[in-house]
């Protein structure tokens, strides 16, 4: 069995610096599958696994045809282009979407810290599943329009 520190990144939770994800599998070569995302979530801290599964389920419900993989060492969803990524961090779970989705939904996201392409969901609060679905749906529509 792999020890937690052996598979985790160099994020602040493990004595590293910067805002790298708390836990992420090592570099993966060759084709990736949903089993890799299963492994990614299984390697995350136990306290975060239910939220990561809930976030994964929300994305999959909105985008059932999206291809799931690992990209940038995070779970990634592709639907007619890059759709979404997510990763646990020290104080939040990040949901990453290509611009301008975050800016277009800034009123809905007023309660959360955001960047140009990310929403930070605090670990001490429930995930806003309807909002997550709304954001993913918006990115899907943009991807479809760009085709």
Beta strands, then each sheet from edge to edge (+ up, - down):
strand 1: 67-71
strand 2: 74-78
strand 3: 82-88
strand 4: 92-96
strand 5: 113-114
strand 6: 118-122
sheet 1: 1+ 2- 3+ 4- 6+ 5-
end
